[in-house]
Structures are given as C-alpha cells and as structure tokens.
C-alpha cells in the first residue's frame, strides 16, 4: 500500500543544513502495522509529514527519494491531486489533538467538513456521518457532543475525535504519530485497542510512530528503528525487540524498565543524540556506542541482511546479534 524509497529531507537553518531524514526506505502492506521508533529528534515525525505532504517549504526540502501510494509516486503529483489523496489515500493522527483540532469550530463541524469538501456531501448528511464516526470511536452521547469544542473534551476523548477525523474518508494508510503521548496508561490501552479494531474493520495499513517499546511489542508486525534521521535496524517486531542486531536498539531495550528486573538500575544510552546539522562521520551512533572501533568513525555502515527478514546498519551486526550479553 505504501512504499517509501530512499527518502531524504533537509531543513535550512541558521546553524546550517539540518539533515532530518537521510535515505529512509520502508514499505507496508494492507492490514499490516509497522512501528517506527527512536529517540526524540530521530526523524520519525518529519518522515511522516513528508509522506502526508505537509512539510513547510521553505525551510523544509525533500532532496531525494520517492513515496508511492498503491504504486503512484506522491512526490511527482501536482498539489491538487495530492490534496485529494490526503485523507482518502493516506491520513494522519497527530500527536497533540488539542493543537491539531481547530479551537473555534465544534468537533462535529470539523469532521463533517471532510465529507463536504472531499465528497461534496450536503451539510445535513455530512453532520449525520460525523456523528456516526464520533459514536464509532467511543464518544458518549455523540449527537450532543458533536456541538462541543475541542477544549471541552478530555485528552483521551480529543484523541478519539482526531481518530474519527482521520478515518472519515476511509484511508488506505493511517499514520499515527505518538497517538498516546501524555495519556495515562489505561487511556493509552483504550486508544491502541480502538486503532487496532478500526484497522481490522477497514483492512488499513497502520504506521505507528512512537518511542514506547511496550506499545510496539503489543501491536506491531514489523519495526523500523531510526537514529539521526536514518533507519538503523528493521525486521519482525518480536525478533528485533528480543534480540537486537544493532547497538542502538540494544541500548533502547536496556533502558526500559521490566518486571523481571525490579529494583535493578536502568542503563541509559550514554551521551545525547547528535546535532543533525553536524552529524558525526561514519556511523552516526559511534560517539555513543560501547563497541565502536576505528572503522565506525571512518565508514558509514549500510543496512544489510543479518538473519532472514532482519536488517541492520552496523559493521558488527552479526556479532551484536549473537552476543551473549543482553
């Protein structure tokens, strides 16, 4: 359904050119869930915004690659055609629903606008469909709440409204960018369960952007790990999370608290993510990597096959994969 092929995105900044996304490739099929994870600033959200075609240009600039939706390269389309596909072909649930929703219009009006603008539906019918969607995503008394404004909803309810809007045109691909951020654990579970149920109903492809490894382990079929704008490891979720083939993924796993390690100290990854305007030479992770050697500073590792459907961008991927230490 969606194929991102060697995508690169840059930003012009006072500090220099920021290489936000570097040669990123992934694909996802109908009904499949791909999780893209990594620390803040790794390029996850920028890559999603490039797929949606909502990057501000300038300062953003797509410098290479292709984004194919059902075989059609979105980057080669005129803006009018791209706009028609936005919402119907690919849609997005944003991280902060309060800022994503318009504060001066009722939520029912905002959802109904999707039907009026994209489908040419009359106002009364558009409102009826909006209420149906609000009811489907679990908004109590949907007909009444459709007249309320975003600030009158709780965080979890606003996220449900955002999901209703994203699903209004029955998209082929849904991108969910940190959909459970700032929500308590119970509400997080409810939102992720809702997304999976809706995905199953509609056979959508779901791209889940997150740094929550617990969520990834429960809902994703495959995972792509990003660092400094590039994908450094990818493969089936269970095998990647249980036995990483890249030191960065291994570091992420060590920093997550688990019931089996109750009382033990967490092991955070040393140092900080790099300045994307001054990315280190060779492997971008080498200044923080506990097993970096001279080759890591000199030569950029390519994403290569390490085991079956597993791929890792590390000069020592095989050794990392088969190491006895966690």
BAMAR-723548 format. One line per field, with one value per residue (C-alpha): x, y, z; residue number from 1; residue in one letter. Coordinates in nm, 4 decimals, decimal comma, padded with zeros to 6 digits, m for minus. Example, Ala and Ser with C-alpha at 12.3 -4.5 7.8 and 13.67 -1.06 7.14 Angstrom:
px	01,2300_01,3670
py	m00,4500_m00,1060
pz	00,7800_00,7140
i	1_2
aa	A_S
//
This chain:
px	00,0000_00,2778_00,6417_00,8939_01,2043_01,5345_01,3603_01,5771_01,4577_01,6625_01,5866_01,7618_01,8555_02,0807_02,3129_02,3431_02,1603_01,9727_01,9634_01,6386_01,5717_01,8539_01,7928_01,4949_01,3191_01,0310_00,7107_00,3846_00,1030_m00,2736_m00,3742_m00,0141_00,1258_00,4739_00,6156_00,8803_01,0622_01,3576_01,4503_01,3045_01,4702_01,5469_01,3350_01,0221_00,7657_00,9405_00,9343_00,5600_00,4949_00,6829_00,4513_00,1490_00,2899_00,2509_00,6110_00,6549_00,8703_01,0821_01,2529_01,1927_01,3082_01,2727_01,6085_01,5609_01,3568_01,0023_00,6799_00,4487_00,0886_m00,0542_00,2190_00,1657_00,4587_00,3108_00,6139_00,5509_00,1850_00,0507_m00,0643_m00,4334_m00,4120_m00,2002_m00,4598_m00,7362_m00,5327_m00,4648_m00,7260_m00,8607_m00,5393_m00,3287_m00,4363_m00,2712_m00,3485_m00,1348_00,0464_m00,1314_m00,5005_m00,5618_m00,3333_m00,4282_m00,8001_m00,9338_m01,0335_m01,3040_m01,5225_m01,7253_m01,5686_m01,8701_m01,8353_m01,4645_m01,5285_m01,8245_m01,6013_m01,4115_m01,7278_m01,8366_m01,5031_m01,3796_m01,7064_m01,9411_m02,1924_m02,4715_m02,4384_m02,7078_m02,5741_m02,2159_m02,3206_m02,5003_m02,1855_m01,9730_m02,1985_m02,1737_m01,7951_m01,7911_m02,0130_m01,7880_m01,4752_m01,6477_m01,7601_m02,0581_m02,3752_m02,2133_m02,5054_m02,4825_m02,1028_m02,0680_m02,1628_m01,8825_m01,5435_m01,2038_m01,1249_m01,4436_m01,3046_m01,0501_m00,7168_m00,8331_m01,1634_m00,9840_m00,7619_m01,0726_m01,2089_m00,8773_m00,9024_m01,2603_m01,1444_m00,8512_m01,0818_m01,3600_m01,2573_m01,1706_m00,7944_m00,5811_m00,2951_m00,3214_m00,0174_m00,0474_00,2187_00,2632_m00,1148_m00,0905_00,1551_00,0553_m00,2303_m00,2457_m00,1784_m00,5444_m00,6395_m00,3326_m00,4568_m00,8063_m00,6729_m00,4432_m00,7209_m00,9511_m00,6910_m00,6339_m01,0087_m01,0636_m00,7650_m00,9095_m01,2518_m01,1098_m00,8003_m00,5896_m00,2147_m00,1055_00,2230_00,2725_00,5324_00,6350_00,9133_00,7025_00,8539_00,5729_00,3128_00,5313_00,5653_00,1881_00,0581_00,3249_00,4015_00,7323_00,9537_01,1947_01,4386_01,5565_01,8641_01,9923_01,7496_01,8271_01,6861_01,9473_01,7532_01,4357_01,2599_00,9765_00,8889_00,9338_01,2781_01,4093_01,2977_01,4007_01,7433_01,8571_02,1246_02,2255_02,3873_02,1401_01,8366_02,0092_02,0602_01,6919_01,5906_01,8260_01,6759_01,3204_01,2035_01,0766_00,9064_01,1862_01,4464_01,2563_01,4901_01,7758_01,9282_01,8341_02,1154_02,0554_02,2378_02,5422_02,5605_02,2983_02,1611_02,3760_02,3103_02,1547_02,3379_02,6686_02,6218_02,9369_03,1353_03,0984_02,8297_02,6306_02,5940_02,9665_03,0244_02,7707_02,8369_03,0108_03,1687_03,2740_03,6029_03,8055_03,6007_03,2861_03,4321_03,5585_03,2913_02,9102_02,7507_02,4819_02,1536_02,2288_02,0600_02,1663_01,9061_01,6023_01,3919_01,6266_01,8405_02,0933_02,3192_02,6148_02,9643_02,9381_02,5717_02,6391_02,8430_02,5792_02,3031_02,4825_02,6387_02,5630_02,5160_02,1673
py	00,0000_00,2457_00,2397_00,4992_00,4681_00,6388_00,9466_01,2403_01,5677_01,8744_02,1993_02,5291_02,6713_02,9422_02,6720_02,5135_02,2461_02,0082_01,6558_01,5482_01,2352_01,0510_00,7835_00,6241_00,3268_00,1113_m00,0435_m00,1617_m00,3796_m00,3839_m00,4685_m00,4579_m00,2500_m00,1006_00,0739_00,3419_00,4057_00,6001_00,8888_01,2359_01,4103_01,0908_01,1935_00,9855_01,2642_01,4505_01,1377_01,1033_01,4672_01,4173_01,1255_01,3457_01,6348_01,8848_01,9974_02,3748_02,4547_02,6501_02,5738_02,2016_02,0462_01,6879_01,6260_01,2721_00,9562_00,8519_00,7988_00,5540_00,5037_00,1998_00,2396_00,6141_00,8429_01,1196_01,3433_01,3625_01,4645_01,8176_01,9670_01,9498_01,5726_01,5288_01,7188_01,4834_01,1846_01,3446_01,1965_00,9458_00,7667_00,8379_01,0081_01,1012_01,1108_01,3865_01,3762_01,6668_01,6663_01,9964_02,1860_01,9769_02,0491_02,3971_02,5613_02,7864_02,5203_02,2371_01,8944_01,7688_02,0573_01,9794_01,6125_01,6954_01,9310_01,6260_01,4956_01,8363_01,9281_01,5898_01,4125_01,7005_01,5781_01,8134_01,9720_01,7640_01,4334_01,5327_01,6074_01,2714_01,0885_01,2876_01,1829_00,8199_00,8399_01,0003_00,7207_00,4558_00,5853_00,5733_00,9307_00,9077_01,0921_01,1559_01,3565_01,6062_01,6155_01,6931_02,0521_02,0832_02,2443_02,0677_02,2256_02,0718_01,7178_01,5289_01,4318_01,0783_01,1976_01,4552_01,1806_00,9803_01,2835_01,3096_00,9420_00,9937_01,2804_01,0782_00,7879_00,9980_00,9297_00,5625_00,5921_00,3071_00,4031_00,5593_00,7221_00,7555_00,9919_00,9302_00,8840_00,8022_01,0702_01,2431_00,9975_00,7749_00,4039_00,2979_00,5502_00,4528_00,0952_00,2075_00,4226_00,1499_m00,1098_00,1245_00,1782_m00,1951_m00,2664_00,0033_m00,1226_m00,4748_m00,3452_m00,1474_m00,3535_m00,0389_m00,0257_00,1375_00,3228_00,3783_00,6360_00,6018_00,5708_00,3460_m00,0015_m00,1560_m00,0398_m00,1582_m00,5067_m00,5483_m00,4092_m00,4009_m00,6694_m00,5113_m00,2404_00,0150_00,1799_00,5316_00,7179_01,0550_01,0570_00,7067_00,3588_00,1534_m00,1699_m00,3280_m00,6618_m00,8573_m00,6940_m00,9927_m01,0882_m00,7300_m00,6481_m00,9812_m00,9938_m00,6680_m00,6635_m00,3003_m00,1485_00,1419_m00,0886_m00,2881_00,0330_00,1233_m00,2164_m00,1865_00,1485_00,0128_m00,0958_m00,4539_m00,6602_m00,9185_m00,6512_m00,4999_m00,2992_m00,3044_00,0147_00,1123_00,1522_00,4698_00,5206_00,7382_01,0848_01,2663_01,2356_01,4243_01,7689_01,6889_01,9853_01,8262_01,4515_01,2563_01,0901_00,7168_00,5606_00,8434_00,6354_00,5730_00,8524_00,6795_00,3174_00,0950_m00,1247_00,1375_00,0788_00,2786_00,1597_00,3004_00,6528_00,6179_00,4317_00,4603_00,1149_00,0131_m00,1540_m00,5200_m00,8545_m01,0282_m01,3038_m01,3757_m01,0603_m00,8808_m00,5853_m00,3804_m00,0843_m00,1852_m00,3023_m00,5632_m00,6592_m01,0349_m01,0060_m00,7889_m01,0307_m01,3375_m01,1756_m01,3497_m01,0278_m00,8675
pz	00,0000_00,0926_m00,0155_00,0993_m00,1174_m00,0217_00,1193_00,2304_00,3862_00,4781_00,6630_00,6074_00,9484_01,0842_01,2158_00,8699_00,6751_00,9073_00,7636_00,9302_00,7206_00,5433_00,2818_00,4592_00,2972_00,4199_00,2896_00,4415_00,3111_00,3592_00,7167_00,8396_01,1269_01,1007_01,4082_01,3621_01,6864_01,8179_02,0460_02,0016_01,7080_01,5167_01,2162_01,2778_01,2567_00,9742_00,7590_00,8256_00,7417_00,4151_00,3314_00,4066_00,2061_00,4906_00,5401_00,5214_00,2192_00,2859_00,5217_00,4535_00,1281_00,0058_m00,1608_m00,2865_m00,2971_m00,3797_m00,1823_m00,3587_m00,2521_m00,4274_m00,6908_m00,7528_m00,6615_m00,4465_m00,4948_m00,8690_m00,8419_m00,8795_m00,5494_m00,6458_m00,6982_m00,3830_m00,1828_m00,2994_m00,1783_00,1592_00,3890_00,1364_00,0397_00,3453_00,6672_00,9952_01,3667_01,5158_01,8471_02,0172_01,9316_02,1131_01,8738_01,5691_01,6076_01,5300_01,8626_01,7133_01,5466_01,7051_01,6546_01,4599_01,2150_01,1651_01,0897_00,8652_00,6668_00,5382_00,3734_00,2435_00,0851_m00,0375_m00,1130_m00,1971_00,0616_00,1731_00,5174_00,6949_00,5606_00,6435_01,0024_01,0276_00,9152_01,1590_01,4481_01,3338_01,3407_01,6851_01,8096_01,6490_01,8201_02,1579_02,2262_02,4673_02,3571_02,0199_01,8789_02,1654_02,1927_01,8204_01,9093_02,1668_02,1101_02,1454_02,4846_02,6274_02,5847_02,7928_02,6369_02,5599_02,4122_02,1953_02,0597_01,9708_01,7856_01,5994_01,5027_01,3797_01,1586_01,0234_00,9327_00,7793_00,4180_00,4779_00,4062_00,2760_00,5101_00,8559_01,0173_01,3943_01,5312_01,9040_01,9475_02,3195_02,4355_02,7640_02,8223_03,1296_03,0873_03,0914_02,8232_02,6178_02,6098_02,5082_02,2209_02,0877_02,1120_01,9210_01,6475_01,6064_01,5936_01,3301_01,1334_01,1280_01,0191_00,7275_00,6351_00,6679_00,6738_01,0023_01,0506_01,4238_01,5250_01,8866_02,1399_02,3633_02,3276_02,5300_02,2768_01,9875_02,1311_02,1594_01,8297_01,5561_01,2984_01,1969_01,3412_01,1963_01,4380_01,3484_01,4682_01,3447_01,0522_00,9256_00,9777_01,1615_01,2135_01,0828_01,0968_01,2637_01,5953_01,8221_01,6905_01,6839_02,0380_02,1862_02,0203_01,8557_01,5855_01,6369_01,9494_01,9464_01,9553_02,2276_02,4242_02,3892_02,5237_02,8228_02,9200_02,9509_03,2995_03,3197_03,5897_03,5765_03,6586_03,9510_04,1729_03,9242_03,7835_03,4298_03,1779_02,9767_02,6492_02,7163_02,5657_02,3590_02,0065_01,7529_01,6098_01,2714_01,1210_01,2283_01,2039_01,3005_01,0249_00,9626_01,1806_01,3416_01,6591_01,7113_01,9718_02,1995_02,1043_02,3646_02,0959_01,8392_01,6593_01,4095_01,1104_01,2717_01,2595_00,9045_00,7078_00,7086_00,7524_00,5047_00,6009_00,5274_00,5895_00,9101_00,9507_00,7352_00,7280_00,9688_00,8549_01,0486_00,9666_01,1836_01,0883_01,3640_01,3256_01,3331_01,6496_01,8172_01,7127_01,8505_02,1589_02,4861_02,6799_02,6607
i	1_2_3_4_5_6_7_8_9_10_11_12_13_14_15_16_17_18_19_20_21_22_23_24_25_26_27_28_29_30_31_32_33_34_35_36_37_38_39_40_41_42_43_44_45_46_47_48_49_50_51_52_53_54_55_56_57_58_59_60_61_62_63_64_65_66_67_68_69_70_71_72_73_74_75_76_77_78_79_80_81_82_83_84_85_86_87_88_89_90_91_92_93_94_95_96_97_98_99_100_101_102_103_104_105_106_107_108_109_110_111_112_113_114_115_116_117_118_119_120_121_122_123_124_125_126_127_128_129_130_131_132_133_134_135_136_137_138_139_140_141_142_143_144_145_146_147_148_149_150_151_152_153_154_155_156_157_158_159_160_161_162_163_164_165_166_167_168_169_170_171_172_173_174_175_176_177_178_179_180_181_182_183_184_185_186_187_188_189_190_191_192_193_194_195_196_197_198_199_200_201_202_203_204_205_206_207_208_209_210_211_212_213_214_215_216_217_218_219_220_221_222_223_224_225_226_227_228_229_230_231_232_233_234_235_236_237_238_239_240_241_242_243_244_245_246_247_248_249_250_251_252_253_254_255_256_257_258_259_260_261_262_263_264_265_266_267_268_269_270_271_272_273_274_275_276_277_278_279_280_281_282_283_284_285_286_287_288_289_290_291_292_293_294_295_296_297_298_299_300_301_302_303_304_305_306_307_308_309_310_311_312_313_314_315_316_317_318_319_320_321_322_323_324_325_326
aa	X_X_X_X_X_X_X_X_X_X_X_X_X_X_X_X_X_X_X_X_X_X_X_X_X_X_X_X_X_X_X_X_X_X_X_X_X_X_X_X_X_X_X_X_X_X_X_X_X_X_X_X_X_X_X_X_X_X_X_X_X_X_X_X_X_X_X_X_X_X_X_X_X_X_X_X_X_X_X_X_X_X_X_X_X_X_X_X_X_X_X_X_X_X_X_X_X_X_X_X_X_X_X_X_X_X_X_X_X_X_X_X_X_X_X_X_X_X_X_X_X_X_X_X_X_X_X_X_X_X_X_X_X_X_X_X_X_X_X_X_X_X_X_X_X_X_X_X_X_X_X_X_X_X_X_X_X_X_X_X_X_X_X_X_X_X_X_X_X_X_X_X_X_X_X_X_X_X_X_X_X_X_X_X_X_X_X_X_X_X_X_X_X_X_X_X_X_X_X_X_X_X_X_X_X_X_X_X_X_X_X_X_X_X_X_X_X_X_X_X_X_X_X_X_X_X_X_X_X_X_X_X_X_X_X_X_X_X_X_X_X_X_X_X_X_X_X_X_X_X_X_X_X_X_X_X_X_X_X_X_X_X_X_X_X_X_X_X_X_X_X_X_X_X_X_X_X_X_X_X_X_X_X_X_X_X_X_X_X_X_X_X_X_X_X_X_X_X_X_X_X_X_X_X_X_X_X_X_X_X_X_X_X_X_X_X_X_X_X_X_X_X_X_X_X_X
//
